[in-house]
């Protein structure tokens, strides 16, 4: 929160959403977000967490230089609708993993996730000077696969039966984007 205005800090700003830091005062919000049934299914989240574990997780991430974890908020309402992270940032290899979760069916399919990913990709390639950003997506998450391909991610491979969820095994698809691919696709196109 900005102490002077009382409004959330807007770290990366798009047309529909902005990304803001996650703080300890977001513990209850983040705790609730982790129990959205649809998000748990799409991300393959199996573990349960206590509020105290989430508090410690947020506290630890504030010290973790290998992760940039931000909340996604709608510009028009300041409502937090998800989170996006660059994680496992490896400075020598100039690589990282990206992940995203959009909470609530009412927030999905509106371009919020695509815009948040573009903001984070621009930050990763432009500010963090990354060369490669990868992700994993489960084979049953066809909407996300389509979005990732539209953004320019390339399929690299499949980890067969990598996730056991809801009494079934599911493949994990590995996708990535390289900095030159990002620049070729988005040259002179700011993330909006």
Backbone bond lengths (Angstrom), bond angles and torsions (degrees), N, CA, C in turn:
res aa  C-N    CA-C-N  psi(-1)  N-CA   C-N-CA  omega(-1)  CA-C   N-CA-C  phi
1 X - - - 1.450 - - 1.527 109.77 -
2 X 1.286 114.54 139.49 1.448 120.11 173.87 1.528 107.42 -77.62
3 X 1.318 117.12 121.09 1.468 121.72 -175.32 1.526 112.03 -62.39
4 X 1.316 117.37 -32.11 1.464 120.41 -177.13 1.524 112.88 -80.21
5 X 1.338 117.06 -40.72 1.461 119.55 -175.86 1.517 113.40 -99.15
6 X 1.348 117.85 -18.93 1.461 121.25 -176.18 1.516 113.29 75.28
7 X 1.342 116.84 6.01 1.467 121.40 179.45 1.520 109.78 -99.18
8 X 1.340 116.35 155.70 1.462 119.45 178.77 1.534 111.49 -63.36
9 X 1.308 115.60 148.19 1.454 121.65 175.15 1.524 107.77 -71.26
10 X 1.313 116.51 131.90 1.468 121.47 178.15 1.520 107.40 -104.29
11 X 1.320 116.39 102.80 1.466 121.73 -174.69 1.525 112.00 -79.38
12 X 1.319 117.54 -52.68 1.464 123.31 175.99 1.521 107.21 -124.24
13 X 1.330 116.60 128.52 1.466 120.34 -170.31 1.524 110.70 -120.08
14 X 1.331 114.97 128.99 1.459 122.02 175.09 1.510 110.10 -112.85
15 X 1.316 116.01 -161.82 1.457 121.49 -179.61 1.527 111.83 -78.69
16 X 1.349 116.74 -43.01 1.469 122.11 -175.71 1.524 112.68 -107.09
17 X 1.328 116.39 -28.74 1.461 120.58 -175.77 1.528 110.43 -131.58
18 X 1.316 113.97 163.77 1.459 120.57 168.94 1.523 107.58 -135.53
19 X 1.314 115.00 158.10 1.455 121.47 179.13 1.506 107.96 -109.57
20 X 1.327 115.26 135.22 1.458 119.66 -178.60 1.517 110.54 -133.11
21 X 1.332 116.19 156.12 1.468 119.40 179.03 1.528 111.84 -62.81
22 X 1.306 114.34 152.34 1.464 123.04 175.46 1.512 107.43 -97.49
23 X 1.331 117.30 125.01 1.459 121.49 -179.24 1.515 111.95 -119.62
24 X 1.316 115.63 171.75 1.473 120.05 179.76 1.525 112.17 -60.15
25 X 1.336 116.79 -28.62 1.465 119.28 178.05 1.535 112.09 -70.77
26 X 1.334 117.60 -7.21 1.467 122.51 176.13 1.527 112.53 -94.46
27 X 1.326 117.91 7.16 1.467 121.38 -175.16 1.525 112.14 -55.13
28 X 1.324 118.02 -50.63 1.468 120.48 -178.08 1.529 111.35 -63.92
29 X 1.330 116.85 -41.89 1.458 122.05 178.23 1.526 110.60 -60.85
30 X 1.316 117.31 -48.65 1.464 121.71 -178.19 1.534 110.54 -66.18
31 X 1.322 116.73 -37.88 1.465 121.86 176.59 1.530 110.07 -58.33
32 X 1.327 116.70 -47.46 1.473 121.03 179.30 1.532 111.39 -64.43
33 X 1.343 116.44 -39.74 1.468 120.82 -179.25 1.523 111.28 -60.74
34 X 1.323 117.44 -35.38 1.457 121.27 -176.89 1.528 113.44 -71.34
35 X 1.317 116.61 -7.37 1.461 119.46 -179.93 1.526 112.96 -110.98
36 X 1.335 117.42 14.37 1.458 121.48 172.85 1.528 106.90 -69.03
37 X 1.341 118.64 116.63 1.468 121.13 -173.29 1.530 113.45 -59.03
38 X 1.319 117.71 -39.67 1.461 120.67 -178.90 1.525 110.67 -67.74
39 X 1.321 117.27 -42.28 1.460 121.06 178.80 1.523 109.91 -64.97
40 X 1.317 117.15 -41.02 1.471 120.42 178.43 1.532 110.38 -59.93
41 X 1.325 116.95 -42.52 1.466 120.50 179.52 1.528 110.81 -66.74
42 X 1.326 117.68 -47.98 1.468 120.78 -175.81 1.523 112.45 -67.35
43 X 1.323 117.30 -30.29 1.470 120.45 179.35 1.524 112.61 -95.01
44 X 1.328 116.72 -5.66 1.461 119.98 -179.85 1.516 113.45 71.00
45 X 1.336 116.43 23.86 1.461 120.50 -178.97 1.525 109.52 -71.83
46 X 1.326 115.55 122.74 1.457 120.34 -177.72 1.527 112.49 -111.13
47 X 1.310 116.71 -28.91 1.465 120.80 -174.48 1.526 111.53 -75.38
48 X 1.312 114.44 153.82 1.462 121.65 170.99 1.514 107.80 -104.99
49 X 1.318 116.75 149.59 1.453 121.93 -176.07 1.519 110.07 -129.81
50 X 1.303 115.49 149.38 1.463 120.00 172.47 1.530 107.66 -95.18
51 X 1.305 115.50 164.12 1.458 120.79 176.81 1.523 110.27 -59.12
52 X 1.326 117.40 -39.82 1.461 122.07 -179.39 1.529 111.17 -65.09
53 X 1.337 116.92 -38.77 1.465 120.05 177.09 1.530 110.79 -63.74
54 X 1.314 116.12 -40.72 1.468 120.17 178.80 1.524 110.10 -65.32
55 X 1.313 116.96 -41.67 1.475 121.36 177.73 1.534 109.81 -58.13
56 X 1.318 116.85 -46.88 1.476 120.73 179.11 1.524 111.45 -66.12
57 X 1.332 117.04 -36.86 1.460 121.48 178.14 1.535 110.37 -61.29
58 X 1.324 116.22 -48.69 1.465 120.62 179.84 1.523 110.21 -62.47
59 X 1.309 116.05 -42.88 1.466 121.07 178.43 1.537 110.25 -59.74
60 X 1.320 116.63 -43.56 1.464 121.02 -179.96 1.519 112.42 -66.81
61 X 1.336 117.09 -38.37 1.469 120.55 -178.78 1.527 111.05 -65.83
62 X 1.321 117.10 -28.55 1.472 119.03 178.83 1.526 111.47 -67.37
63 X 1.334 117.54 -19.71 1.465 122.36 178.67 1.528 112.40 -101.01
64 X 1.314 117.69 -7.69 1.466 123.17 -172.32 1.527 110.36 -88.54
65 X 1.326 117.10 109.11 1.465 120.93 -179.08 1.527 112.56 -79.25
66 X 1.333 117.92 -5.21 1.458 120.08 179.07 1.531 112.23 -95.58
67 X 1.332 117.02 7.12 1.460 121.50 -178.85 1.523 111.19 -138.28
68 X 1.339 115.03 137.58 1.463 122.08 169.03 1.521 105.21 -119.04
69 X 1.330 117.19 104.99 1.466 123.32 -176.72 1.522 108.10 -111.52
70 X 1.333 115.87 120.58 1.462 121.35 -177.18 1.524 110.47 -130.21
71 X 1.320 114.94 148.86 1.457 121.12 174.19 1.519 109.20 -87.56
72 X 1.329 116.17 146.68 1.460 122.78 177.16 1.521 107.12 -100.60
73 X 1.337 116.68 125.14 1.467 120.89 179.67 1.525 109.93 -127.66
74 X 1.310 115.69 145.05 1.473 120.61 175.65 1.520 108.71 -71.95
75 X 1.315 116.16 136.12 1.463 120.29 -179.58 1.519 112.28 -66.98
76 X 1.336 116.78 -35.23 1.460 119.71 -174.30 1.527 113.21 -75.17
77 X 1.346 117.73 -26.93 1.466 119.79 -174.91 1.526 114.71 -124.67
78 X 1.329 117.95 -10.00 1.470 124.06 -173.14 1.527 112.87 65.18
79 X 1.339 117.74 9.31 1.457 121.32 178.78 1.526 109.60 -69.79
80 X 1.326 116.81 130.41 1.455 121.71 176.14 1.526 107.73 -78.06
81 X 1.339 115.71 125.64 1.466 120.52 -175.84 1.526 112.71 -119.38
82 X 1.323 117.56 2.72 1.453 119.06 178.72 1.511 112.11 167.27
83 X 1.329 115.45 -166.39 1.457 120.42 177.56 1.516 109.42 -145.79
84 X 1.313 115.09 157.75 1.457 122.58 178.84 1.525 107.00 -141.83
85 X 1.323 115.80 143.88 1.467 119.01 -176.56 1.521 111.15 -143.07
86 X 1.324 114.37 139.26 1.457 121.92 161.38 1.510 103.78 -96.91
87 X 1.303 117.66 123.36 1.458 119.53 -176.06 1.526 110.20 -136.35
88 X 1.303 114.94 167.80 1.464 120.79 -175.88 1.522 111.02 53.10
89 X 1.336 115.49 40.85 1.463 120.45 179.26 1.523 108.34 -66.94
90 X 1.319 114.78 122.43 1.463 121.02 179.53 1.526 107.05 -112.89
91 X 1.336 115.83 107.35 1.471 121.58 -174.30 1.527 112.87 -64.05
92 X 1.332 118.51 -40.64 1.464 120.68 -178.36 1.527 111.79 -66.89
93 X 1.326 116.51 -43.48 1.461 120.54 -179.80 1.526 112.43 -84.14
94 X 1.331 115.53 -10.32 1.472 121.88 -177.70 1.532 110.50 55.19
95 X 1.342 115.28 48.52 1.453 120.63 -177.84 1.526 110.41 -132.96
96 X 1.334 114.54 160.77 1.462 120.71 178.07 1.523 108.71 -160.04
97 X 1.321 114.87 168.55 1.447 123.89 174.01 1.522 106.58 -110.03
98 X 1.320 117.18 144.40 1.464 120.60 176.51 1.520 108.53 -119.81
99 X 1.332 115.67 144.27 1.464 120.26 174.88 1.521 108.23 -143.23
100 X 1.323 115.35 155.52 1.467 120.84 -179.06 1.520 109.30 -147.71
101 X 1.322 116.00 150.72 1.464 122.20 172.60 1.526 107.64 -142.90
102 X 1.316 116.24 128.98 1.465 122.12 175.18 1.519 106.58 -112.17
103 X 1.319 116.36 122.24 1.464 121.71 -178.01 1.520 111.42 -89.08
104 X 1.316 115.19 143.87 1.455 121.81 173.46 1.514 112.32 82.55
105 X 1.307 115.32 124.25 1.461 120.99 178.98 1.525 111.61 -56.79
106 X 1.328 116.83 -32.02 1.465 120.69 -178.86 1.531 112.49 -67.03
107 X 1.327 117.25 -15.88 1.465 121.33 179.23 1.523 112.94 -101.48
108 X 1.317 117.25 -3.66 1.459 121.01 -177.36 1.524 110.09 -95.11
109 X 1.326 115.60 148.76 1.455 121.10 179.37 1.516 113.92 77.68
110 X 1.315 117.66 15.25 1.466 121.71 -178.72 1.529 112.66 -112.08
111 X 1.325 116.75 3.40 1.459 120.23 179.17 1.518 114.23 89.27
112 X 1.330 118.09 -0.11 1.465 120.43 -179.21 1.534 111.26 -64.63
113 X 1.330 116.17 -44.00 1.454 120.34 -179.26 1.523 112.20 -65.81
114 X 1.335 116.33 -43.67 1.469 120.34 178.29 1.522 110.65 -59.18
115 X 1.322 115.78 -44.15 1.463 119.36 -179.23 1.528 111.32 -66.64
116 X 1.319 117.00 -41.65 1.468 120.10 178.73 1.529 110.39 -63.06
117 X 1.323 117.14 -41.07 1.461 120.43 177.52 1.524 111.15 -63.69
118 X 1.334 116.78 -42.87 1.475 119.61 178.10 1.526 110.97 -60.51
119 X 1.327 116.84 -42.75 1.466 120.26 177.86 1.526 110.63 -59.79
120 X 1.331 116.47 -44.48 1.462 120.51 -177.81 1.529 111.18 -72.22
121 X 1.319 118.07 -36.62 1.464 120.66 175.95 1.526 110.47 -64.05
122 X 1.312 116.34 -42.30 1.462 119.90 178.35 1.528 110.57 -62.63
123 X 1.312 116.13 -40.74 1.468 121.08 177.08 1.534 110.19 -64.92
124 X 1.321 116.37 -44.84 1.467 121.07 -178.23 1.519 112.88 -63.74
125 X 1.331 116.65 -47.76 1.455 119.72 -178.66 1.529 112.04 -80.02
126 X 1.333 116.91 -34.25 1.459 119.75 -174.22 1.512 115.67 -89.69
127 X 1.319 118.25 -37.49 1.463 121.81 -176.76 1.525 111.20 -101.54
128 X 1.320 116.60 -46.35 1.469 120.55 -178.99 1.528 112.38 -79.77
129 X 1.337 117.31 -8.89 1.461 122.94 177.69 1.529 112.05 59.63
130 X 1.339 116.19 39.67 1.455 120.41 178.50 1.524 110.70 -78.00
131 X 1.305 115.88 153.91 1.463 122.19 176.83 1.528 111.07 -104.22
132 X 1.331 116.94 -31.91 1.467 121.79 -175.11 1.519 109.83 -139.66
133 X 1.332 116.11 132.44 1.459 121.92 174.31 1.523 106.99 -126.83
134 X 1.323 115.23 126.30 1.461 120.33 -177.76 1.517 110.39 -118.56
135 X 1.326 114.89 166.83 1.464 121.51 174.91 1.511 108.81 -151.33
136 X 1.314 114.29 163.42 1.461 122.67 171.78 1.520 107.14 -120.87
137 X 1.322 115.91 137.90 1.457 120.93 177.66 1.521 107.34 -137.95
138 X 1.324 116.59 139.48 1.453 120.39 -178.55 1.526 110.19 -79.07
139 X 1.313 116.27 144.35 1.462 122.70 -171.88 1.528 113.01 -58.16
140 X 1.310 118.73 -26.89 1.464 120.70 -179.54 1.535 113.06 -81.22
141 X 1.321 117.91 -5.43 1.467 121.18 -179.15 1.538 109.47 -95.18
142 X 1.325 114.82 66.57 1.459 121.24 -174.06 1.524 112.83 -62.86
143 X 1.321 117.85 -35.15 1.469 120.18 179.06 1.526 110.35 -62.13
144 X 1.321 117.09 -44.70 1.462 120.70 179.73 1.522 111.28 -65.74
145 X 1.338 117.40 -41.45 1.466 120.59 178.47 1.519 109.78 -57.76
146 X 1.327 116.48 -44.57 1.473 121.12 178.73 1.534 111.06 -60.47
147 X 1.322 116.84 -45.24 1.472 121.28 179.79 1.527 110.15 -62.11
148 X 1.324 116.79 -46.47 1.466 120.11 -179.21 1.525 110.86 -61.05
149 X 1.323 116.82 -41.43 1.468 119.53 178.44 1.525 110.86 -66.19
150 X 1.321 117.31 -39.83 1.476 120.67 177.36 1.524 111.16 -61.80
151 X 1.325 116.41 -36.07 1.469 120.45 179.37 1.523 112.23 -73.33
152 X 1.333 117.22 -18.28 1.459 120.02 177.78 1.514 115.34 114.55
153 X 1.320 117.92 7.17 1.462 120.06 176.62 1.530 109.17 -71.86
154 X 1.320 115.64 143.55 1.461 122.81 179.05 1.531 108.81 -107.96
155 X 1.323 116.38 140.96 1.466 120.65 174.80 1.524 108.61 -72.90
156 X 1.325 115.94 133.58 1.458 120.99 178.83 1.517 112.30 -110.44
157 X 1.298 116.29 -33.33 1.457 118.19 -177.07 1.513 111.51 179.09
158 X 1.309 113.69 -178.74 1.462 120.85 -178.36 1.518 108.40 -131.65
159 X 1.304 115.53 132.25 1.462 121.79 169.12 1.524 105.31 -96.39
160 X 1.317 115.60 107.30 1.461 120.50 -174.42 1.525 111.04 -71.15
161 X 1.339 115.17 136.91 1.474 122.41 176.77 1.531 112.42 48.19
162 X 1.324 116.37 42.69 1.463 121.38 -176.20 1.534 113.54 -77.86
163 X 1.319 117.09 -21.71 1.464 121.20 -177.13 1.523 109.77 -125.85
164 X 1.323 115.04 130.11 1.455 120.13 170.94 1.522 106.15 -104.27
165 X 1.334 116.17 112.35 1.467 120.39 -176.11 1.523 108.55 -144.88
166 X 1.301 115.46 133.39 1.459 122.50 177.24 1.528 111.35 53.83
167 X 1.329 116.05 48.50 1.465 124.29 174.35 1.529 114.61 68.98
168 X 1.348 116.71 18.62 1.464 119.65 -179.59 1.522 109.98 -143.03
169 X 1.329 115.18 155.43 1.460 120.97 171.78 1.524 109.14 -93.17
170 X 1.324 115.60 145.04 1.458 121.87 -179.08 1.519 109.81 -135.47
171 X 1.325 115.51 145.68 1.457 121.30 176.51 1.522 110.56 -77.47
172 X 1.325 115.65 152.22 1.458 123.00 172.79 1.521 107.34 -113.95
173 X 1.324 116.08 123.94 1.459 121.78 -178.68 1.528 108.00 -95.45
174 X 1.326 115.44 128.87 1.464 121.42 178.11 1.527 107.79 -95.65
175 X 1.329 116.12 128.22 1.462 122.17 178.78 1.520 108.40 -130.69
176 X 1.325 116.30 155.29 1.460 119.02 177.17 1.518 110.74 -151.33
177 X 1.329 113.60 166.39 1.452 122.33 173.93 1.522 106.94 -138.49
178 X 1.331 115.97 137.82 1.453 122.00 176.37 1.515 109.69 -101.17
179 X 1.328 116.19 157.00 1.464 119.94 -174.88 1.523 112.18 -59.37
180 X 1.346 118.93 -39.35 1.463 119.56 -179.23 1.526 111.13 -68.24
181 X 1.335 117.90 -32.28 1.462 121.40 175.35 1.524 110.07 -66.68
182 X 1.334 116.10 -42.10 1.457 120.36 178.56 1.526 110.29 -62.12
183 X 1.330 116.37 -48.41 1.468 120.21 -177.62 1.530 111.67 -64.57
184 X 1.335 117.87 -38.02 1.460 120.90 178.79 1.531 110.94 -65.40
185 X 1.317 116.05 -39.74 1.472 120.09 -177.66 1.531 112.51 -76.15
186 X 1.338 116.32 -36.71 1.457 120.23 -171.84 1.518 114.17 -115.72
187 X 1.314 118.20 17.07 1.465 121.14 -179.48 1.534 109.16 -54.80
188 X 1.312 114.53 128.17 1.474 121.98 179.08 1.523 113.19 60.11
189 X 1.321 117.18 23.79 1.465 121.03 177.30 1.523 108.14 -123.79
190 X 1.350 117.50 97.56 1.463 118.25 179.63 1.528 110.90 -65.34
191 X 1.338 116.53 148.54 1.465 118.91 178.97 1.517 111.13 -65.26
192 X 1.332 115.68 123.70 1.469 120.50 176.89 1.491 109.84 -136.11
